[in-house]
Amino acid sequence: MTAPNILILMVDQLNGTLFPDGPEPWLHTPNLRALAERSVRFSNCYTGSPLCAPGRASFMSGQLPRRTQVYDNAAEFASSIPTYAHHLRRAGYLTCLSGKMHFVGPDQLHGFEERLTTDIYPADFGWTPDYRKPGERIDWWYHNLGSVTGAGVAEITNQLEYDDEVASNAIHRIYDLSRGHDPRPWCLTVSFTHPHDPYVARRRFWDLYDDCDHLEPTVGAIDYSEHDAHSQRLFEANDYQNFDITSEDVRRSRQAYFANISYLDDKIGQILQVLDETRQEAIVLFVSDHGDMLGERGLWFKMSFREGSARVPLMIAAPGLAPGRIDTPVSTIDVLPTLAELAQVDLTEVAPWTDGQSLVSLAGGTERTTPVLMEYAAEGSNAPLVGIRHGRWKYIRCELDPEQLFDLEADPHEMTNRAADRDCATILAEMRGIADAKWDLAAYDAEVRESQARRWVVYPALRNGAYYPWDHQPLRRASERFMRNHMDLNVLEENQRFPRGE
């Protein structure tokens, strides 16, 4: 059997509650809707960690943050940890990345043979939190609510420039793959930074949502004192006291966010069109690294186990997987073993250290009862948080805070903490048992603190004197492009044409 090509379309900070069964009908997303119609759609998929670098390291490795030690947005992703790119490349694949993956450390490839763009975020330790200083805001890189008060329209921004480049490079690479110079199957990961804030969109996409009925959150802002302890820490981390968020700010932020989903849909449509026009077949996987609270309960961005932040879309279009909706909770850490099974790659050697499990059998109708696990130990926290989604229930634990237990079937907006409810004693005990078996939170906290302390020594040391950044520098071999005098023009023109002879 010929190994299948694989196209992974990854976006950043896309709220999974907007994808209950593909994109909501009111979203202007014709290309994602068409993809959904031919995909297995996992309506309850959760990130391994609701922050960019730890969430992406977990997605690529199939391991939770405590195992990868990518605790936050400045924690090094070790070169020795196999990713899906390593597994596929070892099996004979060409592996290529266009766009963001927020790798921290000197290894900026992690199994990718080619990386077409640099990253949008820094690769060093400069964004390291510090549990030794609870409540401290590091203003030059911590999120604040300026993304909300500054929402609006622009034709070019830092992020638009980046994603334009990501799509352009991906399209050119798909064209090049069609020429057949490399006989290997390929895995191309195209990873965008939208709809991540700032909430700024191009006019033609903004205007699509002028009359949108969804510009107000379902649950509006509530008083700070009514929030759980971690949500209060997030308000403080986002510098909420120095911003007066108006209803118009909320509406404009959500309008820009929805507009940027349509912007991504347009880019994805262009990529899929080129794939079709060059007559290449590929498994297509669409996913986000984490979500965005979008003003629900007054919360913004991610860093929370609440549904808007932790739940993400996941759709897979692949031969042999019948399109349809699956409501069983799953995780982004399940993607690695799923890709391995679809590509017939054996994971036996690393199986003991992989937290995820393949979704192929679940997509085929087999029941799954394994709970979904999440971890968070980054900015806005003062000790690690862990979460479990199991059936209809979600459980959250942190040594600093009271336990939380939500019945998502009866209470989808997580308004009522049932941890103290006597009627929930049995399920609470079951969740506690799962957490006790999985996590030693005191040891986890000590590991995070050690990692942070080391990086707070290394980072300032490396910035003293000559500085050699770890950021990826894309290599373009100009002397090997287009026509040069060491090439035969007749051979070149024939080899660079697809299709040939038409």
Secondary structure by P-SEA (a helix, b strand, c coil): ccbbbbbbbbbccccccccccccccccccaaaaaaaaaccccccccccccccaaaaaaaacccccccccccccccccccccccaaaaaaaaccbbbbccccccccccccccccccccccccccccccccccccccccccccccccccccccccccccaaaaaaaaaaaaaaaaaaaaacccccbbbbbbbbbccccccccccccccccccccccccccccccccccccaaaaaaaaaaccccccccaaaaaaaaaaaaaaaaaaaaaaaaaaaaaaaaccccbbbbbbccccccccccccccccccccccbbbbbbbccccccccccccccccaaaaaaaaaaccccccccccccccccccccccccccbbbbbbbbcccccbbbbbbbcccbbbbbbccccbbbbcccccccccccccccccaaaaaaaaaaaaaaccaaaaaaaaaaaaaaaaaaaaaaaaccbbbbccbbbbbccccccccccccaaaaaaaacccccc
